[in-house]
Amino acid sequence: ARTNVKREKHIEAAKAAAAALGAKTLNPDILFGRASKDDLEHYTGEMLAVAAAHAMAEIEAWDGSEPRVTVTTLPDVKPQGAPVSVLSVTDRNQPFLYDSVMGEVTSTHRDIQLAIHPILVVTPDEAPKLFSPDEDSDPAQRVSHIEIHLSELSPNEAVALAERIKTVLNQVHLAVDDWPSMVEKLDSAMADMQRYAKEKPGKDETLAFLDWLRGNNFTFLGMREYSYSGKGEAATVERGGEGLGILSDPDVRVLRLGKDAVTTTPEILEFLEGPDFLIVTKANVKSLVHRRAYMDYVGLKRFDEKGKVIGELRIVGLFTSTAYTHAAGQIPLLRSKVEHVIEHFGYDPKSHSGKMLINTLESYPRDDLFQIDASLLASFAEQINELSDRPRIRVLPRIDRFDRFVSVIVYVPREQYDSDVREKIGNYLKSAYDGRVSAYYP
């Protein structure tokens, strides 16, 4: 309640200053109503009024079609006495706008003074209103206005940031606009697999997993079909047809061989010629949409009417939070791995060892659980279980099947772990694998 009172005082000051400013302003209630109280503390009413006038000018200058992106220094806005550059983004409202823009900004800038994102209803000859889900409004009139205040940028930095934001917004539009087509493409691939693929172990679980993906458990960002022909050394994989989402851009590649972006790799050919119906791994490219993380890659075999493998449907995106919060035993593909490991050990599920094993599998890093094969998982689970009674050093490395990265789980007794040890471990692994540390999670 105290926070709301302080925010209201800042907004009232902004309203008074806006009345004296003599310029059209976006209603401060709308613009700053959900702003961080900590951010507003450093702004006077006059500064907020100038920001509100700038926001109104940006909204009125937007043409209603392409996103409007500007980076402007407002001389009269100086929180804590320092000038700021204001990144303004105005676009039709759609998913992933704010988090994608913030992901790009925070990748290079940590000194954010203020960040606001009202969703508006903009109609001709009327002042913009705050969008409410309870009110019936035309989706075409819903507008996102993002305003981020950064420590002052040089002219070159401002131009570069605006161009990067435009690239991000382009990918957001591609992913959102093609979402229905991507779901339709997946449905078609599933129907072909159900109809044409021979009955082999794993088929039903694959279809269940794909159905689970489309049930709001995966953010589809791009799809592209590849045709497959030949066998062995004569096998070839070629891009076929137009891609969807971010993969509609032919220059976007999600695989690498060494330092080069490629269409396929020996491992993809091995997958297409092997018994598995799909492959789950990580792409080489971080997502610009939604959150900054290496995209998840799902490769799905395509079949002709004779049950012959004729290609791959390549899907990239991000698992949603449910993939990390739901029990592994409830998620297709993961549940079969869990069942395999439990059967391998044969423990009574009500026994101490059985409960410990289930806890190990459920708490296993989820991204790795999607990618690891069941036999290696069983080996790792056995070693992890031993640590509960006798904590000691354990190093469990898994090399990506495309030979692009190594995922290493390192167990260190709590009393021996600190940031220096973490850094030494990272440097040692970097040296041992002749690579670089991409990320670490204690």
C-alpha positions in Angstrom: 0.0 0.0 0.0 2.9 2.4 0.8 4.4 1.7 -2.6 1.1 2.6 -4.3 0.9 5.8 -2.3 4.4 6.9 -3.4 3.7 6.0 -7.0 0.5 8.0 -6.9 2.3 11.0 -5.6 4.7 10.9 -8.5 1.9 10.5 -11.0 0.0 13.4 -9.5 3.1 15.5 -9.8 3.5 14.4 -13.4 -0.2 15.4 -14.1 0.4 18.9 -12.6 3.5 19.4 -14.6 1.9 18.1 -17.8 -0.9 20.7 -17.4 1.7 23.4 -17.2 3.8 22.0 -20.1 1.3 23.0 -22.7 1.9 19.9 -24.9 -0.1 16.8 -25.6 0.9 14.1 -23.2 -0.1 10.5 -22.7 -2.1 10.2 -19.5 0.5 9.7 -16.8 -1.8 7.3 -15.0 -1.6 5.1 -18.1 2.2 5.5 -18.7 3.5 5.3 -15.2 0.7 3.4 -13.4 2.7 0.1 -13.3 6.2 1.6 -13.3 8.6 0.6 -10.6 8.4 2.8 -7.5 12.2 2.6 -7.2 12.6 3.9 -10.8 10.1 6.8 -10.3 12.0 8.0 -7.1 14.7 9.6 -9.3 12.2 11.6 -11.5 10.6 14.9 -10.8 7.1 15.6 -12.0 8.5 17.8 -14.8 10.7 15.0 -16.0 7.8 12.6 -16.1 5.6 15.1 -18.0 8.3 15.5 -20.6 8.5 11.7 -20.9 4.7 11.5 -21.3 4.8 14.2 -24.0 7.5 12.2 -25.8 5.4 9.0 -25.5 2.4 10.8 -27.0 4.4 12.1 -29.9 5.8 8.6 -30.7 2.4 7.1 -30.7 1.0 9.8 -33.0 3.9 9.4 -35.3 3.5 5.6 -35.6 2.0 4.7 -39.1 0.1 1.7 -37.8 1.9 -0.9 -39.9 5.7 -1.2 -39.3 7.1 -1.0 -35.8 8.3 2.4 -34.9 11.7 2.4 -33.1 13.5 5.5 -32.0 16.4 6.4 -29.6 16.2 10.0 -28.4 18.0 12.0 -25.7 15.5 14.2 -23.8 17.6 17.2 -22.5 15.1 18.0 -19.7 15.0 14.4 -18.4 17.9 13.9 -16.0 17.3 11.4 -13.2 20.0 11.9 -10.6 21.4 14.7 -12.7 22.4 12.5 -15.6 20.8 12.7 -19.1 19.2 9.6 -20.5 18.5 8.1 -24.0 15.0 7.0 -24.4 14.3 3.8 -26.4 10.8 4.0 -27.7 9.0 1.1 -29.4 5.5 1.4 -30.7 3.9 -1.6 -32.4 0.7 -3.5 -32.7 0.2 -5.5 -29.6 1.3 -9.2 -29.8 3.1 -11.8 -27.6 6.8 -11.6 -26.8 7.3 -7.9 -27.6 8.4 -6.6 -24.2 10.5 -9.6 -23.1 12.2 -9.8 -26.5 13.1 -6.0 -26.5 14.3 -6.2 -22.9 16.4 -9.3 -23.8 18.2 -7.3 -26.5 18.6 -4.2 -24.4 20.0 -6.0 -21.3 22.4 -8.0 -23.5 24.5 -4.8 -23.8 23.1 -2.4 -21.3 22.6 -2.9 -17.5 22.0 0.8 -16.5 18.3 1.0 -17.1 16.7 4.0 -15.3 13.1 3.4 -16.2 11.1 0.7 -18.1 7.4 0.9 -18.9 5.1 -1.0 -21.2 1.5 0.1 -21.3 -0.8 -1.7 -23.7 -3.2 0.8 -25.2 -6.4 1.0 -27.2 -5.8 3.7 -29.9 -8.8 4.9 -31.9 -8.9 7.9 -34.3 -9.8 11.3 -32.7 -9.7 9.9 -29.1 -7.0 9.9 -26.4 -5.3 6.5 -26.0 -6.9 4.3 -23.3 -5.3 1.6 -21.2 -6.3 -1.8 -22.6 -8.4 -4.0 -20.3 -9.0 -7.7 -21.0 -12.5 -7.2 -19.6 -13.4 -4.7 -22.3 -14.4 -5.5 -25.9 -12.0 -3.8 -28.2 -10.8 -4.3 -31.8 -7.5 -6.2 -31.7 -6.3 -4.0 -34.6 -6.5 -1.0 -32.3 -4.4 -2.5 -29.5 -1.0 -0.9 -29.4 2.1 -1.7 -27.3 4.3 1.2 -26.3 7.6 0.4 -24.7 9.8 3.1 -23.3 13.2 2.3 -21.7 15.4 5.0 -20.3 19.1 4.2 -20.5 22.2 6.2 -19.6 22.9 8.5 -22.5 24.2 6.8 -25.6 26.5 8.2 -28.3 24.8 8.8 -31.7 26.5 5.6 -33.1 25.4 3.6 -30.1 21.8 4.9 -30.5 21.7 3.9 -34.2 23.1 0.5 -33.5 20.6 -0.2 -30.7 17.7 0.8 -32.9 18.8 -1.5 -35.7 19.2 -4.4 -33.3 15.7 -3.8 -31.9 14.3 -3.8 -35.4 15.9 -7.1 -36.1 14.4 -8.5 -32.9 11.0 -7.2 -33.8 11.2 -8.7 -37.2 11.8 -12.1 -35.7 8.9 -11.6 -33.2 6.6 -10.8 -36.1 7.7 -13.8 -38.1 7.2 -16.2 -35.2 3.8 -14.8 -34.1 2.4 -14.4 -37.6 3.3 -17.9 -38.6 2.3 -19.6 -35.4 -1.0 -21.0 -36.8 0.8 -22.3 -39.9 3.5 -24.0 -37.8 0.9 -25.8 -35.7 -0.8 -26.9 -38.9 2.5 -28.1 -40.3 3.1 -30.2 -37.2 -0.4 -31.7 -37.3 0.3 -32.7 -40.9 3.6 -34.4 -40.0 1.9 -36.2 -37.1 -0.9 -37.4 -39.4 1.7 -38.7 -41.9 3.6 -40.5 -39.2 0.5 -42.1 -37.8 -0.6 -43.2 -41.3 2.6 -44.2 -43.0 5.4 -44.9 -40.5 5.9 -48.6 -39.7 4.9 -49.7 -36.2 8.2 -49.7 -34.3 9.0 -49.1 -30.6 8.8 -45.4 -29.8 6.2 -44.4 -32.4 3.3 -43.9 -30.0 5.5 -42.1 -27.5 6.8 -39.8 -30.2 3.3 -38.9 -31.3 2.3 -38.3 -27.6 5.3 -36.1 -27.2 4.5 -34.0 -30.3 0.9 -33.7 -29.1 2.3 -32.5 -25.8 4.5 -29.9 -27.5 1.5 -28.4 -29.3 -0.5 -28.2 -26.0 1.2 -24.9 -25.0 4.3 -26.7 -23.8 6.6 -25.4 -26.6 7.0 -21.9 -28.1 7.3 -22.5 -31.8 9.7 -20.0 -33.4 10.5 -21.6 -36.7 10.0 -24.7 -38.9 11.7 -25.8 -42.1 11.4 -29.0 -44.2 14.4 -30.9 -45.5 14.3 -33.6 -48.1 16.5 -36.7 -47.7 17.7 -39.1 -50.4 20.4 -41.7 -50.9 22.1 -43.9 -48.4 25.4 -43.9 -46.5 28.1 -41.7 -48.0 25.8 -40.9 -51.0 23.1 -39.5 -48.7 22.1 -35.9 -49.1 19.8 -33.5 -47.2 18.5 -30.4 -49.0 16.2 -27.6 -48.0 12.7 -28.1 -49.4 10.0 -25.5 -49.7 9.6 -22.3 -47.7 10.3 -22.1 -44.0 8.0 -20.7 -41.4 8.6 -18.3 -38.6 12.2 -17.3 -38.1 13.3 -20.1 -40.4 11.4 -18.4 -43.3 14.7 -16.5 -43.6 17.0 -18.8 -45.7 20.0 -17.2 -44.0 19.0 -18.4 -40.5 20.9 -21.6 -39.8 20.6 -23.5 -36.5 23.3 -26.1 -36.9 27.1 -25.7 -37.1 29.9 -27.9 -38.1 33.0 -26.4 -36.6 32.7 -22.7 -37.0 30.5 -22.9 -40.1 26.7 -22.8 -40.3 25.5 -25.8 -42.2 22.3 -27.4 -43.5 23.1 -30.8 -42.1 25.8 -32.8 -40.2 26.9 -36.5 -40.2 24.8 -36.9 -37.0 21.6 -35.7 -38.8 22.3 -38.2 -41.5 22.8 -40.9 -38.8 19.5 -39.9 -37.2 17.6 -40.1 -40.5 19.1 -43.6 -41.2 18.6 -44.8 -37.6 15.5 -46.2 -35.8 14.5 -43.1 -33.8 11.5 -41.1 -34.9 12.7 -37.8 -33.6 15.7 -36.1 -32.1 15.7 -33.4 -29.3 18.8 -31.3 -28.8 19.9 -27.6 -28.7 20.3 -25.4 -31.7 23.6 -23.4 -32.1 21.7 -20.1 -32.1 20.2 -18.2 -29.2 16.7 -17.0 -29.5 16.0 -13.3 -30.0 12.3 -13.9 -29.2 10.9 -14.3 -25.7 14.0 -15.2 -23.8 17.7 -15.3 -24.5 18.6 -19.0 -24.5 19.9 -21.5 -27.0 16.8 -22.6 -28.9 15.5 -26.2 -28.5 15.7 -28.2 -31.6 13.3 -31.0 -32.5 14.0 -33.0 -35.6 11.1 -35.1 -36.8 11.3 -37.7 -39.6 8.9 -37.4 -42.5 7.6 -40.4 -44.4 6.1 -41.1 -47.8 3.1 -43.4 -48.4 5.4 -46.5 -48.5 6.8 -45.8 -45.0 10.1 -44.6 -46.4 11.9 -41.8 -44.7 12.0 -38.9 -47.1 13.2 -36.0 -45.0 13.1 -34.1 -41.7 10.8 -31.4 -40.3 13.1 -29.2 -38.4 11.5 -27.4 -35.5 13.1 -24.7 -33.3 11.7 -22.9 -30.3 11.7 -22.9 -26.6 10.2 -25.3 -24.1 7.7 -23.4 -21.9 7.9 -23.3 -18.1 5.7 -26.4 -17.9 8.5 -28.5 -19.3 10.5 -27.6 -16.3 7.9 -27.6 -13.6 5.8 -30.7 -14.4 6.9 -34.1 -13.2 9.2 -35.8 -15.6 7.0 -38.9 -15.2 4.1 -37.0 -16.7 5.9 -35.8 -19.9 6.0 -38.0 -22.9 9.5 -39.0 -24.0 10.8 -38.2 -20.5 8.5 -40.6 -18.8 9.7 -43.5 -21.0 13.3 -42.7 -20.0 12.3 -42.5 -16.3 10.5 -45.9 -16.6 13.5 -47.4 -18.3 15.8 -46.3 -15.5 13.4 -47.4 -12.8 13.1 -50.8 -14.4 16.8 -51.1 -14.8 17.4 -50.9 -11.1 14.3 -52.8 -10.0 13.9 -50.9 -6.7 10.6 -51.0 -4.8 9.3 -47.5 -5.4 8.3 -47.3 -1.7 11.7 -48.2 -0.5 14.5 -45.7 0.5 16.5 -46.5 -2.7 13.4 -46.3 -4.9 12.3 -42.9 -3.5 15.9 -41.6 -3.8 16.1 -42.7 -7.5 12.8 -41.0 -8.3 14.0 -37.8 -6.6 17.2 -38.0 -8.6 15.4 -38.3 -11.9 12.8 -35.6 -11.1 15.5 -33.1 -10.0 17.9 -33.9 -12.9 18.6 -30.8 -15.1 15.6 -30.8 -17.4 17.3 -29.7 -20.6 19.7 -32.5 -20.2 16.9 -35.0 -19.4 15.4 -34.3 -22.8 18.6 -35.0 -24.6 20.4 -37.8 -22.7 19.9 -41.4 -23.7 18.4 -43.8 -21.1 21.5 -45.9 -20.6 23.7 -43.0 -19.8 21.0 -41.6 -17.5 20.9 -44.8 -15.6 24.7 -44.7 -15.1 24.6 -41.1 -13.9 21.6 -41.7 -11.6 23.5 -44.5 -9.9 26.4 -42.3 -9.2 24.2 -39.4 -8.0 22.3 -41.7 -5.6 25.6 -42.7 -4.0 26.3 -39.1 -3.1 23.3 -38.7 -0.8 25.0 -40.9 1.9 28.6 -40.1 1.1 29.1 -36.6 -0.4 32.2 -36.3 -2.6 33.4 -35.1 -5.9 31.6 -36.4 -9.0 32.0 -35.2 -12.6 29.3 -36.4 -15.1 30.1 -35.3 -18.7 27.7 -35.8 -21.6 28.9 -34.9 -25.1 26.2 -33.6 -27.4 25.5 -36.0 -30.2 26.4 -33.3 -32.7 29.7 -32.8 -31.0 29.1 -29.1 -30.5 29.0 -28.8 -26.7 29.6 -30.8 -23.5 27.2 -30.7 -20.6 29.0 -31.4 -17.4 27.3 -32.0 -14.0 29.8 -31.5 -11.2 29.0 -32.4 -7.6 31.1 -30.8 -4.9 30.5 -31.3 -1.1 28.9 -28.1 0.2 31.7 -27.2 2.6 34.3 -27.3 -0.3 32.3 -25.1 -2.7 32.7 -21.4 -3.3 33.0 -19.0 -6.2 36.8 -19.6 -6.5 36.3 -23.3 -6.8 33.5 -22.8 -9.4 35.8 -20.6 -11.5 38.6 -23.1 -11.3 36.3 -25.9 -12.3 35.1 -23.9 -15.3 38.7 -23.0 -16.4 39.7 -26.7 -16.1 36.8 -27.9 -18.2 37.4 -25.2 -20.7 41.0 -26.4 -21.0 40.2 -30.1 -21.0 37.7 -29.7 -23.9 39.5 -27.0 -25.7 36.4 -24.8 -25.7 34.8 -22.0 -23.7 32.4 -21.9 -20.8 29.0 -20.9 -22.3 27.0 -20.9 -19.1 27.1 -22.3 -15.5 24.4 -22.9 -13.0 25.3 -23.5 -9.4 
